[in-house]
């Protein structure tokens, strides 16, 4: 028989239920406020991730599983897949890893990421580091650090373990957790919470390539990119909230 394995995989991933977000998400905090707001309110995605993106997410989870087994083998003390909820801050998420140093009795937030073999080259051409080109990741780790500290963990460091999907190369990028970085993170959390409480529509902060891959894009304005994939040219329309309701255009700030 001539089985179409690719079609079977794509059909399978398209049946996966969309992830529900009921609280502020650490992984979304550094991104577009309006996109985050829509996700929390349960506004249906107009341009959801395709099956290829879904499979890529699964690849990331596979790497995390290998990383967990490797740390166990190396006798590194850690907590993995730590589900966190801070009701006062209205923040919830699952932290990849918390590493423990018995000598200092301190904890370190470790987040795993995957990237293309071309990503470091793009950063070099733009004169950016991994951290400066991924500010949303920095917000994510600082948010988890803030939540952990509020739970009593002594967290002063963060780290990204980045796996190159093309060749399995693993690189690490340290991040200092400071009062300043935690303060910036807390102010952004409070800002989004104010929009939620006051039922006001936040500004759209999508820019550049992020517009093309926003989950709340305008399907009617999509165009093909250099790889032939349909991407947005506009996103986060206020019309996604029913006109005349409590989130009307007049509520934008």
C-alpha positions in Angstrom: 0.0 0.0 0.0 1.1 3.6 -0.7 0.6 5.1 2.8 0.7 9.0 3.0 2.5 9.3 6.4 2.9 13.0 6.1 -0.9 13.5 5.6 -1.6 11.1 8.5 0.7 13.1 10.8 -0.8 16.4 9.8 -4.4 15.1 10.1 -3.5 13.8 13.6 -2.0 17.1 14.8 -4.9 19.2 13.5 -7.2 17.3 15.8 -5.3 18.4 18.9 -7.4 20.7 21.1 -6.2 24.2 21.5 -4.4 25.1 24.7 -6.6 27.0 27.2 -5.1 30.0 28.8 -7.1 31.3 31.8 -4.3 33.3 33.4 -1.3 35.4 32.3 1.1 33.0 30.7 4.9 33.4 31.3 5.7 32.3 27.8 3.4 35.0 26.3 4.2 37.9 28.7 7.0 39.4 26.6 4.9 39.2 23.4 2.0 41.3 22.1 -0.3 42.5 24.9 -3.4 42.3 22.7 -2.6 38.8 21.5 -2.1 37.7 25.2 -5.4 39.5 26.1 -7.3 37.7 23.4 -5.9 34.4 24.4 -7.0 34.8 28.1 -10.5 35.9 27.0 -10.7 32.8 24.8 -11.1 34.7 21.6 -10.9 32.1 18.8 -7.7 32.2 16.8 -8.1 33.4 13.2 -4.7 32.0 12.1 -3.9 29.1 14.4 -0.5 27.3 14.1 -0.3 24.8 11.3 0.5 21.1 11.6 4.2 21.8 11.0 4.4 24.2 13.9 2.5 21.7 16.1 5.1 18.9 15.2 7.9 21.4 16.0 6.4 21.9 19.5 6.4 18.2 20.0 10.1 18.1 19.0 10.8 20.6 21.8 9.1 18.3 24.3 11.1 15.4 23.2 14.4 17.3 23.8 13.1 18.2 27.3 12.6 14.6 28.1 16.1 13.7 27.0 17.5 16.6 29.0 15.7 15.4 32.1 17.1 11.9 31.8 20.6 13.3 31.2 20.4 15.4 34.4 19.3 12.4 36.3 22.2 10.5 34.9 24.6 13.3 36.0 23.0 13.4 39.5 22.0 17.0 39.1 19.3 17.9 41.7 16.3 19.4 39.9 12.5 19.8 39.8 11.0 19.3 36.3 7.7 20.3 34.7 6.8 22.3 37.8 3.2 23.5 37.5 3.0 27.0 39.0 0.0 29.2 39.8 0.2 32.6 41.5 -3.4 33.6 42.1 -2.5 37.1 43.4 -0.6 37.9 40.3 -3.0 36.0 38.0 -0.1 34.1 36.5 0.1 30.4 35.7 2.5 28.1 33.7 4.6 25.0 33.7 8.3 25.6 34.4 10.7 23.3 32.5 13.3 22.9 35.2 14.4 24.3 38.6 18.0 23.3 39.3 19.3 23.2 42.9 22.9 23.9 44.1 23.5 22.2 47.5 26.5 24.4 48.1 24.8 27.7 47.9 21.3 26.4 48.6 20.1 28.5 45.7 17.9 27.6 42.8 18.2 28.3 39.1 15.4 28.6 36.5 16.3 26.5 33.4 14.3 26.8 30.2 14.9 24.7 27.1 14.5 26.1 23.6 15.0 24.8 20.1 16.2 26.8 17.1 17.4 26.5 13.5 21.1 26.1 12.6 20.8 29.4 10.8 19.6 31.4 13.9 23.1 32.2 15.3 24.1 33.6 11.9 21.1 35.8 11.8 21.9 37.2 15.2 25.5 37.9 14.3 24.5 39.8 11.2 22.1 41.9 13.4 24.8 42.4 16.1 22.6 40.8 18.7 23.1 38.1 21.4 20.7 35.3 22.1 19.2 37.3 25.0 18.9 40.6 23.2 17.1 39.0 20.3 14.7 37.0 22.4 13.3 39.4 25.0 10.1 37.4 25.2 12.2 34.5 26.5 13.9 36.8 29.1 10.4 37.8 30.3 9.4 34.2 30.5 12.3 33.1 32.8 12.0 36.2 34.9 8.3 35.5 35.4 9.0 32.0 36.6 11.8 33.3 38.8 9.4 35.8 40.3 6.8 33.2 41.0 9.4 30.8 42.5 10.8 33.5 44.8 7.2 34.3 46.0 7.0 30.6 46.9 10.1 30.8 49.0 12.8 29.6 46.5 16.1 31.5 46.5 16.5 32.2 42.8 19.2 34.5 41.5 20.0 33.0 38.1 18.3 31.7 35.0 19.6 29.8 32.0 18.6 28.8 28.5 19.6 25.4 27.2 19.2 25.8 23.4 19.2 22.8 21.1 19.9 23.2 17.4 17.2 21.0 15.7 19.3 20.4 12.6 22.4 18.8 14.3 21.6 18.4 18.0 24.2 21.0 19.1 23.4 22.2 22.7 24.4 25.7 23.8 23.7 27.5 27.1 23.0 31.2 27.8 23.0 32.4 31.4 20.7 35.1 32.7 21.1 37.0 35.9 17.9 37.5 37.9 18.0 40.9 39.5 15.7 43.3 41.4 15.6 45.4 38.3 14.6 42.5 35.9 12.0 41.3 38.4 10.6 44.8 38.8 10.2 45.2 35.0 8.5 41.8 34.9 6.1 42.7 37.7 5.2 46.0 36.1 4.3 44.3 32.8 2.2 41.7 34.7 0.4 44.5 36.6 -0.2 46.4 33.3 -1.9 43.4 31.6 -4.0 42.8 34.7 -5.2 46.4 34.6 -6.4 45.9 31.1 -8.2 42.7 32.1 -9.8 44.2 35.2 -10.9 47.4 33.4 -12.0 45.5 30.4 -10.0 47.7 28.1 -8.3 46.5 24.9 -4.5 46.7 25.1 -2.4 48.0 22.2 -1.2 45.6 19.5 2.6 45.2 19.9 3.2 42.9 17.0 5.9 44.2 14.6 8.0 42.9 11.8 8.0 39.1 11.3 5.7 38.7 14.3 2.8 40.1 12.4 3.2 37.3 9.8 2.9 34.6 12.5 0.4 36.1 14.9 -2.5 33.8 15.8 -4.9 36.7 15.4 -4.1 37.7 11.9 -6.5 38.8 9.2 -6.9 35.9 6.9 -8.1 38.3 4.1 -4.7 40.1 4.1 -2.5 37.0 4.0 0.3 36.7 1.4 2.9 34.2 0.6 6.4 34.6 2.0 9.7 33.7 0.4 9.0 30.0 1.2 5.6 30.0 -0.3 3.8 29.9 3.1 0.8 32.1 3.7 1.5 34.7 6.4 -0.4 37.7 7.8 0.2 41.3 6.8 -2.1 42.6 9.5 -3.2 41.2 12.9 -4.9 41.8 16.2 -7.9 43.6 14.8 -10.2 45.2 17.3 -13.1 43.8 15.4 -12.4 40.4 16.9 -14.2 41.7 19.9 -17.9 42.2 19.2 -18.6 45.7 18.1 -20.7 47.7 20.6 -19.7 45.4 23.5 -17.7 46.3 26.6 -14.5 46.0 24.6 -15.5 48.4 21.8 -13.0 50.3 19.8 -13.5 53.3 22.1 -11.9 51.4 24.9 -8.5 51.2 23.2 -5.6 52.9 24.9 
